[in-house]
Amino acid sequence: MPDDAKINDRLDALEMRIAYQDETIEELNLALAAQWQEIDKLRRDMALLEAQVREAESPGDSGLPEPPPPHY
């Protein structure tokens, strides 16, 4: 009987470890999914900003030079 008790104790310990590992894996999965969503949002924002910078750097349609700022 003592061997059965030891085996049951070891089995219980292993089951508890697996339960905690499953919980940790699920938490990590949720964190990773949230990070990917943030990365996708940042990539879209960066692409939008790049387009705005390119548009601001390109010459205007009129071809006229830009007027000086009002403080000149």
PyRosetta script that sets phi, psi and omega in degrees:
from pyrosetta import init, pose_from_sequence

init()
pose = pose_from_sequence("MPDDAKINDRLDALEMRIAYQDETIEELNLALAAQWQEIDKLRRDMALLEAQVREAESPGDSGLPEPPPPHY")
pose.set_psi(1, -35.6)
pose.set_omega(1, -179.4)
pose.set_phi(2, -60.2)
pose.set_psi(2, -32.8)
pose.set_omega(2, 177.9)
pose.set_phi(3, -66.0)
pose.set_psi(3, -37.8)
pose.set_omega(3, 178.4)
pose.set_phi(4, -64.1)
pose.set_psi(4, -39.4)
pose.set_omega(4, 179.6)
pose.set_phi(5, -65.9)
pose.set_psi(5, -42.4)
pose.set_omega(5, 178.3)
pose.set_phi(6, -63.0)
pose.set_psi(6, -43.2)
pose.set_omega(6, -179.6)
pose.set_phi(7, -64.0)
pose.set_psi(7, -42.9)
pose.set_omega(7, 179.1)
pose.set_phi(8, -64.4)
pose.set_psi(8, -39.7)
pose.set_omega(8, 177.5)
pose.set_phi(9, -63.2)
pose.set_psi(9, -44.6)
pose.set_omega(9, 178.9)
pose.set_phi(10, -64.5)
pose.set_psi(10, -40.6)
pose.set_omega(10, 179.0)
pose.set_phi(11, -63.9)
pose.set_psi(11, -43.1)
pose.set_omega(11, 177.1)
pose.set_phi(12, -60.9)
pose.set_psi(12, -43.3)
pose.set_omega(12, -180.0)
pose.set_phi(13, -63.0)
pose.set_psi(13, -42.2)
pose.set_omega(13, 178.9)
pose.set_phi(14, -65.6)
pose.set_psi(14, -40.6)
pose.set_omega(14, 178.8)
pose.set_phi(15, -63.9)
pose.set_psi(15, -39.3)
pose.set_omega(15, 177.8)
pose.set_phi(16, -65.8)
pose.set_psi(16, -42.3)
pose.set_omega(16, 178.5)
pose.set_phi(17, -60.7)
pose.set_psi(17, -43.1)
pose.set_omega(17, -179.7)
pose.set_phi(18, -64.3)
pose.set_psi(18, -40.8)
pose.set_omega(18, 179.7)
pose.set_phi(19, -62.1)
pose.set_psi(19, -44.5)
pose.set_omega(19, 178.8)
pose.set_phi(20, -66.7)
pose.set_psi(20, -37.7)
pose.set_omega(20, 178.0)
pose.set_phi(21, -65.8)
pose.set_psi(21, -39.4)
pose.set_omega(21, 177.2)
pose.set_phi(22, -62.2)
pose.set_psi(22, -41.9)
pose.set_omega(22, 178.6)
pose.set_phi(23, -63.7)
pose.set_psi(23, -43.4)
pose.set_omega(23, 179.6)
pose.set_phi(24, -65.0)
pose.set_psi(24, -41.5)
pose.set_omega(24, 178.9)
pose.set_phi(25, -62.6)
pose.set_psi(25, -41.2)
pose.set_omega(25, 179.0)
pose.set_phi(26, -64.6)
pose.set_psi(26, -42.2)
pose.set_omega(26, 178.0)
pose.set_phi(27, -63.1)
pose.set_psi(27, -42.2)
pose.set_omega(27, 178.6)
pose.set_phi(28, -65.2)
pose.set_psi(28, -39.0)
pose.set_omega(28, 178.6)
pose.set_phi(29, -62.3)
pose.set_psi(29, -43.6)
pose.set_omega(29, 178.8)
pose.set_phi(30, -64.5)
pose.set_psi(30, -41.0)
pose.set_omega(30, 178.7)
pose.set_phi(31, -64.6)
pose.set_psi(31, -41.6)
pose.set_omega(31, 179.8)
pose.set_phi(32, -64.8)
pose.set_psi(32, -41.8)
pose.set_omega(32, 178.5)
pose.set_phi(33, -62.9)
pose.set_psi(33, -41.1)
pose.set_omega(33, 178.6)
pose.set_phi(34, -64.8)
pose.set_psi(34, -39.4)
pose.set_omega(34, 178.7)
pose.set_phi(35, -64.8)
pose.set_psi(35, -40.6)
pose.set_omega(35, 178.8)
pose.set_phi(36, -64.9)
pose.set_psi(36, -37.8)
pose.set_omega(36, 176.7)
pose.set_phi(37, -63.0)
pose.set_psi(37, -41.8)
pose.set_omega(37, 178.9)
pose.set_phi(38, -65.4)
pose.set_psi(38, -41.4)
pose.set_omega(38, 178.6)
pose.set_phi(39, -62.5)
pose.set_psi(39, -43.9)
pose.set_omega(39, 178.3)
pose.set_phi(40, -61.0)
pose.set_psi(40, -42.0)
pose.set_omega(40, 178.5)
pose.set_phi(41, -63.5)
pose.set_psi(41, -43.9)
pose.set_omega(41, 179.7)
pose.set_phi(42, -64.6)
pose.set_psi(42, -36.8)
pose.set_omega(42, 177.3)
pose.set_phi(43, -64.8)
pose.set_psi(43, -42.0)
pose.set_omega(43, 177.7)
pose.set_phi(44, -64.4)
pose.set_psi(44, -42.6)
pose.set_omega(44, 178.4)
pose.set_phi(45, -62.5)
pose.set_psi(45, -41.5)
pose.set_omega(45, -179.8)
pose.set_phi(46, -65.4)
pose.set_psi(46, -41.0)
pose.set_omega(46, 178.3)
pose.set_phi(47, -63.3)
pose.set_psi(47, -39.7)
pose.set_omega(47, 177.8)
pose.set_phi(48, -64.2)
pose.set_psi(48, -44.3)
pose.set_omega(48, 178.3)
pose.set_phi(49, -64.0)
pose.set_psi(49, -40.0)
pose.set_omega(49, 177.5)
pose.set_phi(50, -61.5)
pose.set_psi(50, -42.1)
pose.set_omega(50, 178.5)
pose.set_phi(51, -63.7)
pose.set_psi(51, -40.3)
pose.set_omega(51, 178.8)
pose.set_phi(52, -65.8)
pose.set_psi(52, -39.3)
pose.set_omega(52, 178.5)
pose.set_phi(53, -66.2)
pose.set_psi(53, -44.4)
pose.set_omega(53, 178.2)
pose.set_phi(54, -60.2)
pose.set_psi(54, -41.9)
pose.set_omega(54, 179.8)
pose.set_phi(55, -65.2)
pose.set_psi(55, -39.5)
pose.set_omega(55, -180.0)
pose.set_phi(56, -70.4)
pose.set_psi(56, -30.9)
pose.set_omega(56, -178.7)
pose.set_phi(57, -80.4)
pose.set_psi(57, -24.9)
pose.set_omega(57, -177.4)
pose.set_phi(58, -73.6)
pose.set_psi(58, 146.7)
pose.set_omega(58, -179.6)
pose.set_phi(59, -65.4)
pose.set_psi(59, 152.4)
pose.set_omega(59, -178.9)
pose.set_phi(60, -68.4)
pose.set_psi(60, 167.5)
pose.set_omega(60, -179.1)
pose.set_phi(61, -69.3)
pose.set_psi(61, -29.0)
pose.set_omega(61, -174.2)
pose.set_phi(62, -74.2)
pose.set_psi(62, -24.2)
pose.set_omega(62, -179.2)
pose.set_phi(63, 78.5)
pose.set_psi(63, -3.7)
pose.set_omega(63, 178.9)
pose.set_phi(64, -81.1)
pose.set_psi(64, 149.9)
pose.set_omega(64, 177.5)
pose.set_phi(65, -67.5)
pose.set_psi(65, 153.5)
pose.set_omega(65, -178.7)
pose.set_phi(66, -70.1)
pose.set_psi(66, 135.6)
pose.set_omega(66, 179.2)
pose.set_phi(67, -68.0)
pose.set_psi(67, 153.4)
pose.set_omega(67, -179.1)
pose.set_phi(68, -68.3)
pose.set_psi(68, 157.5)
pose.set_omega(68, 178.7)
pose.set_phi(69, -63.7)
pose.set_psi(69, 158.0)
pose.set_omega(69, -174.4)
pose.set_phi(70, -62.2)
pose.set_psi(70, -20.4)
pose.set_omega(70, -177.7)
pose.set_phi(71, -81.7)
pose.set_psi(71, 1.3)
pose.set_omega(71, 178.1)
pose.set_phi(72, -93.3)
pose.dump_pdb("model.pdb")
